[in-house]
């Protein structure tokens, strides 16, 4: 485990490695660049998570940050068992910070570095097991009113709430509640997209924490109200 709480941004070599994997997505290329994977993917990701853990703990002690692969750091290997796309590796680096059981969490804070962009976000993209629980929370008069107020404040701050998927309101749910618009969603999340170079900035962590702090009300609403029985 990396103990240093200092993080000065991902090295430029991280983006170079991700660009290399995109252009040469094969086991042979990956194995010949395994040292780069360890030095520029795994190690800086651990440093980021360790540094983020201290700052996120001040925002919400319940947020979990585990500086390890399959913890807060997603595996670079793709699951190709049921996919027509058989490329073995991801060409991006994903990090996740959650509350409670990672596998069933209704919301998480997340980060992505890729050759295309740097992403900072919160919420959930959609989980079939949680959809009815999400809809019930949206339709609840008190929880719906709270969500509507959160959405209004986030939009005023310039954030876009994403996740709309359906064209028709679901059956047996009222269409006139304060947050009824979100019944057309299969998920609810915010993502801020910045340039790829933002991942290499010395201000990256502070920027992430600033964005996550602003998104925290939505994250907390989801983790409080969208709970599987």
C-alpha positions in Angstrom: 0.0 0.0 0.0 1.3 3.4 -0.9 1.4 5.6 2.2 2.2 9.0 0.7 -0.7 11.4 0.8 0.9 13.6 -1.8 -0.3 13.4 -5.4 1.0 15.7 -8.2 -1.1 14.3 -11.0 -0.7 11.2 -13.2 2.6 11.1 -15.1 2.4 11.8 -18.9 3.6 8.2 -19.3 0.1 7.1 -18.0 -1.6 8.6 -21.1 1.2 7.3 -23.3 0.6 3.8 -22.0 -3.2 4.1 -22.5 -2.6 5.4 -26.1 -0.3 2.5 -26.7 -2.9 0.0 -25.5 -5.5 1.5 -27.7 -3.2 1.2 -30.7 -1.8 -2.2 -29.8 -4.5 -4.0 -27.9 -2.9 -7.5 -27.6 -1.5 -9.7 -24.9 1.9 -9.6 -26.6 2.1 -5.8 -26.5 0.8 -5.7 -22.9 3.4 -8.2 -21.7 6.2 -6.3 -23.4 5.0 -3.2 -21.6 4.2 -4.7 -18.2 6.8 -2.5 -16.5 5.0 0.6 -17.8 1.7 -0.9 -16.6 3.1 -1.2 -13.1 4.9 2.1 -13.0 2.4 4.3 -14.8 -1.0 2.7 -14.3 -0.9 0.7 -11.0 1.4 2.8 -8.9 0.0 6.3 -9.6 -3.5 4.9 -9.3 -2.7 3.6 -5.8 -1.2 7.0 -4.9 -4.2 8.8 -6.1 -6.6 6.6 -4.2 -4.5 6.9 -1.0 -4.4 10.7 -1.3 -8.1 10.9 -2.1 -9.0 8.6 0.8 -7.7 11.2 3.3 -9.6 14.1 1.7 -12.9 12.1 1.1 -12.8 11.0 4.7 -13.2 14.6 5.7 -16.3 15.0 3.4 -17.9 11.7 4.4 -16.2 9.1 6.7 -18.5 6.4 5.2 -16.9 6.6 1.7 -14.6 3.6 1.0 -11.3 4.1 -0.8 -9.2 1.0 -1.3 -5.8 1.5 -3.1 -5.7 -1.9 -4.9 -6.8 -3.6 -8.1 -10.4 -4.8 -7.7 -10.8 -2.3 -4.8 -11.0 1.3 -5.9 -8.9 0.5 -9.0 -10.7 -1.3 -11.8 -8.9 -4.1 -13.6 -7.4 -3.2 -16.9 -8.5 -6.6 -18.3 -11.8 -6.6 -20.1 -14.5 -9.3 -19.5 -14.9 -10.6 -23.1 -17.0 -13.7 -22.2 -20.2 -12.3 -23.5 -19.0 -9.6 -25.8 -18.4 -9.5 -29.5 -15.5 -7.2 -28.9 -12.6 -9.5 -27.9 -10.0 -6.8 -27.3 -8.4 -8.0 -24.0 -7.7 -4.7 -22.4 -9.4 -1.4 -21.5 -7.7 1.8 -22.8 -8.7 3.8 -19.8 -8.1 3.9 -16.1 -11.2 3.8 -13.8 -11.4 4.5 -10.1 -14.4 4.1 -7.8 -15.2 5.3 -4.2 -18.4 3.9 -2.7 -20.4 3.5 0.5 -21.4 0.1 1.9 -21.3 -3.0 -0.3 -19.5 -2.1 -3.5 -21.5 -4.7 -5.5 -24.9 -3.3 -4.7 -24.2 0.4 -4.1 -26.7 2.8 -5.4 -24.1 5.5 -5.9 -20.4 6.0 -6.1 -17.9 8.7 -6.8 -15.8 7.9 -9.8 -12.9 9.0 -11.9 -11.6 8.1 -15.4 -8.4 8.9 -17.2 -8.3 8.1 -20.9 -6.7 9.3 -24.2 -9.9 11.2 -24.9 -10.8 12.9 -21.7 -10.6 13.1 -17.9 -13.9 12.3 -16.2 -15.1 13.1 -12.7 -18.5 12.0 -11.6 -21.0 10.7 -9.1 -24.1 8.6 -9.1 -25.1 5.4 -10.8 -25.4 4.4 -14.4 -28.3 2.0 -13.9 -28.7 -1.3 -12.2 -31.7 -3.6 -13.0 -31.8 -4.9 -9.4 -32.2 -1.3 -8.1 -34.5 0.1 -10.7 -37.8 -0.4 -8.8 -36.2 0.9 -5.6 -35.0 3.9 -7.5 -38.4 4.6 -8.9 -40.1 4.1 -5.5 -37.8 6.7 -4.0 -38.4 9.2 -6.9 -42.2 8.7 -6.5 -42.1 9.1 -2.7 -43.5 12.6 -1.8 -40.8 13.5 0.7 -37.8 11.8 -1.0 -39.0 13.2 -4.4 -39.2 16.7 -3.0 -35.7 16.4 -1.6 -34.4 15.1 -5.0 -36.1 17.9 -6.9 -34.4 20.5 -4.6 -31.0 18.8 -5.1 -31.5 18.7 -8.9 -32.4 22.4 -9.0 -29.3 23.4 -7.0 -27.0 21.2 -9.1 -28.4 22.6 -12.4 -28.1 26.1 -11.1 -24.4 25.3 -10.5 -24.0 24.1 -14.1 -24.3 20.4 -13.7 -26.3 18.1 -16.0 -28.1 15.2 -14.4 -27.9 12.2 -16.8 -29.4 8.8 -17.1 -32.6 9.4 -19.0 -33.4 6.3 -21.0 -37.2 5.6 -21.2 -39.7 7.5 -23.4 -42.8 6.5 -21.4 -43.6 6.8 -17.7 -43.6 3.4 -15.9 -46.9 2.0 -15.0 -48.2 2.4 -11.5 -46.1 5.4 -10.7 -47.5 9.0 -10.5 -46.4 11.3 -13.2 -47.0 14.5 -11.3 -44.6 14.2 -8.4 -41.9 16.9 -7.8 -39.2 14.6 -9.2 -41.3 12.7 -11.8 -39.0 13.6 -14.6 -36.5 11.1 -13.1 -38.9 8.2 -13.6 -37.7 8.2 -17.2 -34.2 7.4 -16.0 -32.6 4.0 -15.7 -29.8 5.7 -13.7 -28.9 9.1 -12.3 -25.5 10.5 -12.4 -23.3 13.6 -13.1 -20.1 13.5 -15.0 -17.7 16.4 -15.7 -15.5 15.9 -18.8 -12.2 17.7 -19.0 -9.2 17.4 -21.3 -6.9 14.3 -21.1 -4.1 16.5 -19.8 -6.2 17.4 -16.8 -5.3 14.0 -15.4 -1.6 15.1 -15.3 -2.2 18.4 -13.5 -0.8 18.9 -10.0 -4.3 20.3 -9.2 -6.1 17.1 -10.3 -6.9 15.8 -6.8 -8.1 19.2 -5.5 -10.3 19.6 -8.6 -11.8 16.1 -8.1 -12.5 16.7 -4.5 -14.1 20.1 -5.4 -16.4 18.4 -8.0 -17.2 15.5 -5.7 -18.1 17.8 -2.9 -20.6 19.6 -5.1 -22.1 16.3 -6.3 -22.3 14.8 -2.8 -25.9 15.7 -2.1 -27.0 13.6 -5.1 -24.7 10.8 -4.0 -26.1 10.9 -0.5 -29.7 11.0 -1.7 -29.1 7.8 -3.8 -27.3 5.9 -1.0 -30.0 6.9 1.5 -33.2 6.3 -0.5 -32.3 3.7 -3.1 -31.7 0.6 -0.9 -32.5 -2.9 -1.8 -34.5 -4.9 0.8 
